[in-house]
Structures are given as structure tokens and as C-alpha cells.
Amino acid sequence: MTLFEEKQMRIEAATIGAQIVLKRLGLIKDEISQAEAFREFGQATVRSWQNQGLVTRIKTGQRNSKATYSRIELETIRNIENQRKLKT
């Protein structure tokens, strides 16, 4: 891993840490709708991560209730995958 790659990885980790703190303080909303997650990260990608147990689909009600995902969780997995791609 180059110094630049390590720097980027640490910046991303710090950013995600800050987002978690802001979420816990109630200053930002972390949940995004399933439709938004599919648009931003790709439907096949989100479903693959879900099937692998890497992200959790949140559905509070029955049948037609809205499904959501944690944006922090999705961004974390995407960052990890991007870092792995850089290593190969």
C-alpha cells in the first residue's frame, strides 16, 4: 500500500467515524430508502452485499412498508471494496 492510499484510507475512516458520532447525536439522518440505495450504489451491488450479510435491510412494518439501509454501512463496504481493488 502506498502512502497516498493509506492516507486516503485513514481520511475515509475518520469521515465515517465523524458520521457515526453525528448520527448518535441526532444531527444527521443515516437511513436511506431502498430505492435511493439502489440508485447510488447499484441494485445488484446492494443485493449482493445484503446476501453476504455485509449490510442490513431495515423494514419496520409488514408488506408494503418502506425498506431502508444505513448509508454509513453502505459507504463503509464500498470504501473497503475500493481499497481492495487498489491493492490488486
N, CA, C and O atoms as a MOPAC input file, in Angstrom:
PM7 MOZYME 1SCF
protein

 N      0.85300 1    -1.17200 1     0.00000 1
 C      0.00000 1     0.00000 1     0.00000 1
 C      0.89900 1     1.23500 1     0.00000 1
 O      1.84600 1     1.33400 1     0.78000 1
 N      0.58600 1     2.15200 1    -0.87300 1
 C      1.37400 1     3.37300 1    -0.94200 1
 C      0.96200 1     4.32900 1     0.17500 1
 O     -0.08400 1     4.16500 1     0.80300 1
 N      1.79100 1     5.30400 1     0.40000 1
 C      1.50000 1     6.31400 1     1.41400 1
 C      0.20200 1     7.05800 1     1.07500 1
 O     -0.60100 1     7.35400 1     1.96100 1
 N      0.00700 1     7.35500 1    -0.20600 1
 C     -1.21100 1     8.03800 1    -0.64700 1
 C     -2.44300 1     7.19300 1    -0.35300 1
 O     -3.44000 1     7.71300 1     0.14900 1
 N     -2.39300 1     5.89700 1    -0.65600 1
 C     -3.52800 1     5.00900 1    -0.41800 1
 C     -3.84200 1     4.90900 1     1.07700 1
 O     -5.00600 1     4.91400 1     1.47900 1
 N     -2.79400 1     4.81900 1     1.88800 1
 C     -3.00300 1     4.75100 1     3.33000 1
 C     -3.61500 1     6.04100 1     3.85300 1
 O     -4.48800 1     6.01400 1     4.72000 1
 N     -3.15400 1     7.17000 1     3.32500 1
 C     -3.72200 1     8.46800 1     3.72200 1
 C     -5.20300 1     8.51500 1     3.38200 1
 O     -6.01400 1     8.93000 1     4.21000 1
 N     -5.56700 1     8.09600 1     2.17800 1
 C     -6.96600 1     8.10000 1     1.75200 1
 C     -7.80700 1     7.19500 1     2.64200 1
 O     -8.92300 1     7.55200 1     3.01900 1
 N     -7.27500 1     6.02900 1     2.97600 1
 C     -7.99500 1     5.08500 1     3.81100 1
 C     -8.25400 1     5.68000 1     5.19900 1
 O     -9.34200 1     5.51800 1     5.75100 1
 N     -7.27500 1     6.35300 1     5.74800 1
 C     -7.44000 1     6.95000 1     7.07000 1
 C     -8.41600 1     8.12300 1     7.05000 1
 O     -9.18400 1     8.31100 1     7.99300 1
 N     -8.38600 1     8.90700 1     5.98300 1
 C     -9.34400 1    10.01200 1     5.85200 1
 C    -10.76300 1     9.46200 1     5.76800 1
 O    -11.67000 1     9.99100 1     6.41100 1
 N    -10.96400 1     8.40100 1     4.98100 1
 C    -12.28300 1     7.79100 1     4.86000 1
 C    -12.74600 1     7.23400 1     6.20500 1
 O    -13.91600 1     7.36600 1     6.56200 1
 N    -11.83500 1     6.61300 1     6.94900 1
 C    -12.18500 1     6.06600 1     8.27100 1
 C    -12.58600 1     7.18600 1     9.22900 1
 O    -13.55400 1     7.05200 1     9.97800 1
 N    -11.84800 1     8.27500 1     9.20400 1
 C    -12.17000 1     9.41100 1    10.07500 1
 C    -13.51600 1    10.02300 1     9.69200 1
 O    -14.29300 1    10.41300 1    10.56400 1
 N    -13.78700 1    10.10700 1     8.41300 1
 C    -15.05800 1    10.65800 1     7.93100 1
 C    -16.22000 1     9.79000 1     8.39100 1
 O    -17.23600 1    10.30200 1     8.86200 1
 N    -16.07400 1     8.49300 1     8.25600 1
 C    -17.13200 1     7.58400 1     8.68700 1
 C    -17.30900 1     7.66700 1    10.19900 1
 O    -18.43900 1     7.64700 1    10.68700 1
 N    -16.21900 1     7.75900 1    10.94200 1
 C    -16.30200 1     7.91300 1    12.39600 1
 C    -17.06200 1     9.17300 1    12.77700 1
 O    -17.88600 1     9.15700 1    13.69100 1
 N    -16.78400 1    10.26000 1    12.07700 1
 C    -17.48700 1    11.51700 1    12.34500 1
 C    -18.97800 1    11.38200 1    12.02900 1
 O    -19.81800 1    11.90600 1    12.76100 1
 N    -19.30800 1    10.68400 1    10.94400 1
 C    -20.71500 1    10.47700 1    10.59000 1
 C    -21.43300 1     9.67700 1    11.67100 1
 O    -22.58200 1     9.97100 1    12.00100 1
 N    -20.76800 1     8.67300 1    12.22100 1
 C    -21.37900 1     7.86800 1    13.27800 1
 C    -21.67200 1     8.73300 1    14.50000 1
 O    -22.74200 1     8.61900 1    15.09900 1
 N    -20.73200 1     9.59500 1    14.87200 1
 C    -20.93500 1    10.48200 1    16.01900 1
 C    -22.10100 1    11.42800 1    15.75200 1
 O    -22.95800 1    11.60900 1    16.61600 1
 N    -22.14400 1    12.02900 1    14.57500 1
 C    -23.23400 1    12.94200 1    14.23300 1
 C    -24.58500 1    12.23800 1    14.25100 1
 O    -25.58800 1    12.82100 1    14.66200 1
 N    -24.61100 1    10.97800 1    13.80100 1
 C    -25.84800 1    10.19400 1    13.82300 1
 C    -26.29100 1     9.96200 1    15.26300 1
 O    -27.46300 1    10.13800 1    15.59500 1
 N    -25.35900 1     9.57000 1    16.10600 1
 C    -25.69800 1     9.28700 1    17.50300 1
 C    -26.17300 1    10.54200 1    18.24000 1
 O    -26.98300 1    10.45600 1    19.16300 1
 N    -25.67100 1    11.69300 1    17.83300 1
 C    -26.10800 1    12.95500 1    18.43000 1
 C    -27.43500 1    13.43900 1    17.84500 1
 O    -28.01400 1    14.41400 1    18.32100 1
 N    -27.90800 1    12.74500 1    16.80700 1
 C    -29.16700 1    13.11000 1    16.17900 1
 C    -29.05200 1    14.28600 1    15.23300 1
 O    -30.05900 1    14.91000 1    14.89900 1
 N    -27.84500 1    14.60000 1    14.79400 1
 C    -27.64000 1    15.75600 1    13.91900 1
 C    -27.74800 1    15.40700 1    12.43700 1
 O    -27.95800 1    16.29200 1    11.60800 1
 N    -27.60500 1    14.12600 1    12.09800 1
 C    -27.79800 1    13.70400 1    10.71200 1
 C    -28.65400 1    12.44600 1    10.69500 1
 O    -28.71800 1    11.70400 1    11.67600 1
 N    -29.30300 1    12.22400 1     9.57500 1
 C    -30.11800 1    11.03400 1     9.37800 1
 C    -29.28200 1    10.05300 1     8.55800 1
 O    -28.74800 1    10.40800 1     7.50700 1
 N    -29.17700 1     8.83500 1     9.04000 1
 C    -28.34200 1     7.83600 1     8.38400 1
 C    -29.12200 1     6.96000 1     7.41900 1
 O    -28.56100 1     6.47500 1     6.43700 1
 N    -30.38600 1     6.75400 1     7.67600 1
 C    -31.16700 1     5.83400 1     6.85200 1
 C    -31.49200 1     6.43500 1     5.49200 1
 O    -31.86100 1     7.60300 1     5.37100 1
 N    -31.34000 1     5.58100 1     4.45800 1
 C    -31.76700 1     5.96800 1     3.11800 1
 C    -32.71800 1     4.89000 1     2.60900 1
 O    -32.62400 1     3.72800 1     3.00300 1
 N    -33.62100 1     5.28400 1     1.74300 1
 C    -34.59400 1     4.32600 1     1.21600 1
 C    -33.89400 1     3.29800 1     0.33500 1
 O    -32.78300 1     3.51400 1    -0.14800 1
 N    -34.57200 1     2.18700 1     0.14400 1
 C    -34.01800 1     1.14700 1    -0.71300 1
 C    -33.82400 1     1.66400 1    -2.13800 1
 O    -32.81800 1     1.36700 1    -2.78300 1
 N    -34.78800 1     2.43300 1    -2.61900 1
 C    -34.68400 1     2.98300 1    -3.97900 1
 C    -33.46600 1     3.88900 1    -4.10600 1
 O    -32.74900 1     3.83600 1    -5.10600 1
 N    -33.23300 1     4.71800 1    -3.09700 1
 C    -32.07400 1     5.60800 1    -3.11900 1
 C    -30.76900 1     4.81100 1    -3.04000 1
 O    -29.79800 1     5.13800 1    -3.72200 1
 N    -30.74600 1     3.77200 1    -2.21200 1
 C    -29.55900 1     2.92100 1    -2.10300 1
 C    -29.25800 1     2.25700 1    -3.43800 1
 O    -28.10000 1     2.18100 1    -3.85000 1
 N    -30.30200 1     1.77300 1    -4.11900 1
 C    -30.11900 1     1.13700 1    -5.42600 1
 C    -29.57100 1     2.13300 1    -6.44600 1
 O    -28.69900 1     1.78800 1    -7.24300 1
 N    -30.08100 1     3.37100 1    -6.42400 1
 C    -29.59900 1     4.39100 1    -7.36600 1
 C    -28.13700 1     4.74100 1    -7.11300 1
 O    -27.34000 1     4.83000 1    -8.04700 1
 N    -27.79500 1     4.93700 1    -5.84900 1
 C    -26.45300 1     5.40600 1    -5.51100 1
 C    -25.38500 1     4.31500 1    -5.57000 1
 O    -24.25600 1     4.57500 1    -5.98600 1
 N    -25.73400 1     3.10700 1    -5.16000 1
 C    -24.73600 1     2.04100 1    -5.05500 1
 C    -24.93100 1     0.92400 1    -6.07200 1
 O    -24.04800 1     0.08600 1    -6.25100 1
 N    -26.08300 1     0.91000 1    -6.73700 1
 C    -26.39500 1    -0.12900 1    -7.71000 1
 C    -27.21000 1    -1.24600 1    -7.06800 1
 O    -26.85600 1    -1.75800 1    -6.00600 1
 N    -28.29900 1    -1.61300 1    -7.72300 1
 C    -29.19300 1    -2.61900 1    -7.15800 1
 C    -28.48200 1    -3.95100 1    -6.95700 1
 O    -28.59000 1    -4.55400 1    -5.88900 1
 N    -27.75800 1    -4.41500 1    -7.97000 1
 C    -27.07200 1    -5.70500 1    -7.86400 1
 C    -26.03100 1    -5.68300 1    -6.74800 1
 O    -25.85300 1    -6.67300 1    -6.03800 1
 N    -25.35000 1    -4.56000 1    -6.59700 1
 C    -24.32800 1    -4.43300 1    -5.56200 1
 C    -24.95200 1    -4.49100 1    -4.17400 1
 O    -24.47100 1    -5.22300 1    -3.31000 1
 N    -26.01400 1    -3.72900 1    -3.95100 1
 C    -26.67400 1    -3.70500 1    -2.64300 1
 C    -27.23100 1    -5.08600 1    -2.30800 1
 O    -27.07400 1    -5.56400 1    -1.18500 1
 N    -27.87400 1    -5.72100 1    -3.27200 1
 C    -28.42700 1    -7.06600 1    -3.02600 1
 C    -27.30900 1    -8.06700 1    -2.72400 1
 O    -27.45900 1    -8.92600 1    -1.85500 1
 N    -26.20000 1    -7.95500 1    -3.43600 1
 C    -25.06100 1    -8.84800 1    -3.19300 1
 C    -24.51800 1    -8.66200 1    -1.77800 1
 O    -24.27300 1    -9.63800 1    -1.07000 1
 N    -24.33200 1    -7.41100 1    -1.36900 1
 C    -23.84700 1    -7.13100 1    -0.01700 1
 C    -24.83100 1    -7.65700 1     1.02700 1
 O    -24.42400 1    -8.18600 1     2.06200 1
 N    -26.12400 1    -7.50900 1     0.74800 1
 C    -27.14300 1    -7.99000 1     1.67700 1
 C    -27.07400 1    -9.51700 1     1.78000 1
 O    -27.12100 1   -10.06100 1     2.88300 1
 N    -26.96500 1   -10.20200 1     0.66200 1
 C    -26.89300 1   -11.66700 1     0.65600 1
 C    -25.65100 1   -12.18200 1     1.37300 1
 O    -25.66800 1   -13.26600 1     1.95500 1
 N    -24.57000 1   -11.39800 1     1.32900 1
 C    -23.33500 1   -11.77400 1     2.01200 1
 C    -23.34900 1   -11.41100 1     3.49800 1
 O    -22.42700 1   -11.75300 1     4.23900 1
 N    -24.40300 1   -10.71700 1     3.91900 1
 C    -24.51600 1   -10.30900 1     5.31500 1
 C    -23.68200 1    -9.08800 1     5.66100 1
 O    -23.41300 1    -8.82800 1     6.83400 1
 N    -23.26800 1    -8.33300 1     4.64000 1
 C    -22.42900 1    -7.15600 1     4.86100 1
 C    -23.23200 1    -5.91000 1     5.20400 1
 O    -22.73500 1    -5.01700 1     5.89000 1
 N    -24.47800 1    -5.84600 1     4.72700 1
 C    -25.37200 1    -4.73300 1     5.05800 1
 C    -26.71300 1    -5.30300 1     5.49600 1
 O    -27.08000 1    -6.42200 1     5.13900 1
 N    -27.42300 1    -4.51900 1     6.26600 1
 C    -28.71000 1    -4.95400 1     6.80700 1
 C    -29.83800 1    -4.14300 1     6.20500 1
 O    -29.81200 1    -2.91200 1     6.21800 1
 N    -30.81800 1    -4.83600 1     5.68200 1
 C    -32.03100 1    -4.19100 1     5.17900 1
 C    -32.96100 1    -3.99300 1     6.36800 1
 O    -33.25300 1    -4.94100 1     7.09700 1
 N    -33.42500 1    -2.76500 1     6.56400 1
 C    -34.26700 1    -2.43000 1     7.70600 1
 C    -35.69800 1    -2.24600 1     7.21200 1
 O    -35.97300 1    -1.40000 1     6.36200 1
 N    -36.59000 1    -3.04400 1     7.75500 1
 C    -38.00000 1    -2.93600 1     7.38000 1
 C    -38.81000 1    -3.05200 1     8.65700 1
 O    -38.85600 1    -4.11400 1     9.27700 1
 N    -39.44800 1    -1.95700 1     9.05300 1
 C    -40.11600 1    -1.90900 1    10.35600 1
 C    -41.51200 1    -2.50500 1    10.33800 1
 O    -41.96700 1    -3.01600 1    11.36100 1
 N    -42.19800 1    -2.45900 1     9.22200 1
 C    -43.57000 1    -2.95200 1     9.16800 1
 C    -43.68800 1    -4.20100 1     8.31400 1
 O    -42.70300 1    -4.88900 1     8.04400 1
 N    -44.89400 1    -4.47500 1     7.90300 1
 C    -45.19900 1    -5.63200 1     7.06900 1
 C    -45.41500 1    -5.21300 1     5.62200 1
 O    -45.54900 1    -4.02400 1     5.33100 1
 N    -45.44800 1    -6.14100 1     4.75400 1
 C    -45.79100 1    -5.98900 1     3.33700 1
 C    -45.25100 1    -4.74200 1     2.65000 1
 O    -44.10900 1    -4.73600 1     2.19200 1
 N    -46.05500 1    -3.69000 1     2.57400 1
 C    -45.71200 1    -2.50400 1     1.78400 1
 C    -44.92900 1    -1.44100 1     2.55300 1
 O    -44.79400 1    -0.31400 1     2.07800 1
 N    -44.41800 1    -1.78100 1     3.71900 1
 C    -43.67100 1    -0.76900 1     4.47200 1
 C    -42.33600 1    -0.50400 1     3.78800 1
 O    -41.79100 1    -1.36100 1     3.09300 1
 N    -41.83600 1     0.68000 1     3.99900 1
 C    -40.61400 1     1.15000 1     3.34900 1
 C    -39.38400 1     0.41300 1     3.89300 1
 O    -39.20600 1     0.28900 1     5.10400 1
 N    -38.54500 1    -0.07000 1     2.98200 1
 C    -37.28800 1    -0.70000 1     3.36300 1
 C    -36.18400 1     0.34500 1     3.29200 1
 O    -36.14700 1     1.15200 1     2.36200 1
 N    -35.29500 1     0.33400 1     4.26000 1
 C    -34.19500 1     1.30500 1     4.29500 1
 C    -32.87700 1     0.59200 1     4.57100 1
 O    -32.84300 1    -0.57800 1     4.95200 1
 N    -31.80000 1     1.33200 1     4.36600 1
 C    -30.44700 1     0.86000 1     4.64800 1
 C    -29.69300 1     1.96600 1     5.37300 1
 O    -30.07300 1     3.13500 1     5.30400 1
 N    -28.64300 1     1.59900 1     6.05400 1
 C    -27.76300 1     2.57600 1     6.69100 1
 C    -26.76900 1     3.08600 1     5.65000 1
 O    -26.02000 1     2.31000 1     5.05700 1
 N    -26.77500 1     4.39100 1     5.44000 1
 C    -25.82700 1     4.98100 1     4.48400 1
 C    -24.38100 1     4.74700 1     4.94100 1
 O    -23.50400 1     4.47500 1     4.12100 1
 N    -24.13900 1     4.85300 1     6.24100 1
 C    -22.79000 1     4.64400 1     6.76300 1
 C    -22.32400 1     3.22800 1     6.47300 1
 O    -21.17700 1     3.01800 1     6.07800 1
 N    -23.20400 1     2.25800 1     6.66600 1
 C    -22.86500 1     0.86500 1     6.40200 1
 C    -22.54300 1     0.65500 1     4.92000 1
 O    -21.55100 1     0.01100 1     4.57900 1
 N    -23.38100 1     1.20000 1     4.05100 1
 C    -23.16900 1     1.05900 1     2.60700 1
 C    -21.85400 1     1.72400 1     2.17400 1
 O    -21.08200 1     1.14100 1     1.41300 1
 N    -21.60800 1     2.93100 1     2.65700 1
 C    -20.38100 1     3.64600 1     2.28000 1
 C    -19.13800 1     2.92300 1     2.80300 1
 O    -18.10200 1     2.89800 1     2.13900 1
 N    -19.24700 1     2.34200 1     3.98300 1
 C    -18.11300 1     1.60800 1     4.54200 1
 C    -17.74800 1     0.41800 1     3.66900 1
 O    -16.57400 1     0.21200 1     3.36400 1
 N    -18.73800 1    -0.36500 1     3.26400 1
 C    -18.48500 1    -1.52800 1     2.41600 1
 C    -17.92500 1    -1.09000 1     1.06600 1
 O    -17.00500 1    -1.71600 1     0.54000 1
 N    -18.47900 1    -0.01600 1     0.50500 1
 C    -17.96000 1     0.47300 1    -0.78200 1
 C    -16.50200 1     0.90400 1    -0.65100 1
 O    -15.69400 1     0.61000 1    -1.53200 1
 N    -16.15500 1     1.59400 1     0.43200 1
 C    -14.77400 1     2.02800 1     0.65200 1
 C    -13.83100 1     0.83900 1     0.79800 1
 O    -12.72400 1     0.85000 1     0.26100 1
 N    -14.26900 1    -0.17800 1     1.52200 1
 C    -13.44000 1    -1.37500 1     1.69000 1
 C    -13.20000 1    -2.04700 1     0.34200 1
 O    -12.07600 1    -2.43400 1     0.02400 1
 N    -14.26400 1    -2.18200 1    -0.44600 1
 C    -14.11000 1    -2.80100 1    -1.76500 1
 C    -13.19000 1    -1.98700 1    -2.66300 1
 O    -12.37200 1    -2.55300 1    -3.38800 1
 N    -13.31600 1    -0.66200 1    -2.62200 1
 C    -12.43300 1     0.18300 1    -3.42700 1
 C    -10.97400 1     0.03900 1    -3.00900 1
 O    -10.08700 1     0.00200 1    -3.86100 1
 N    -10.72000 1    -0.04300 1    -1.70500 1
 C     -9.35900 1    -0.22300 1    -1.21800 1
 C     -8.79600 1    -1.56500 1    -1.67900 1
 O     -7.62900 1    -1.64900 1    -2.06200 1
 N     -9.60600 1    -2.59500 1    -1.64600 1
 C     -9.15400 1    -3.91500 1    -2.09900 1
 C     -8.81700 1    -3.90700 1    -3.56800 1
 O     -7.86100 1    -4.55900 1    -3.98700 1
 N     -9.59500 1    -3.17300 1    -4.37100 1
 C     -9.32700 1    -3.08100 1    -5.80000 1
 C     -7.99700 1    -2.37700 1    -6.04800 1
 O     -7.27100 1    -2.74000 1    -6.97300 1
 N     -7.67100 1    -1.37600 1    -5.23300 1
 C     -6.41700 1    -0.65700 1    -5.39700 1
 C     -5.21500 1    -1.54800 1    -5.08000 1
 O     -4.14000 1    -1.36700 1    -5.65000 1
 N     -5.39500 1    -2.49400 1    -4.18600 1
 C     -4.28700 1    -3.36600 1    -3.78200 1
 C     -3.94500 1    -4.38700 1    -4.85600 1
 O     -2.81100 1    -4.86000 1    -4.92400 1
 N     -4.92500 1    -4.73200 1    -5.70300 1
 C     -4.66100 1    -5.76300 1    -6.71600 1
 C     -4.19700 1    -5.19200 1    -8.01300 1
 O     -3.93700 1    -5.93700 1    -8.95800 1

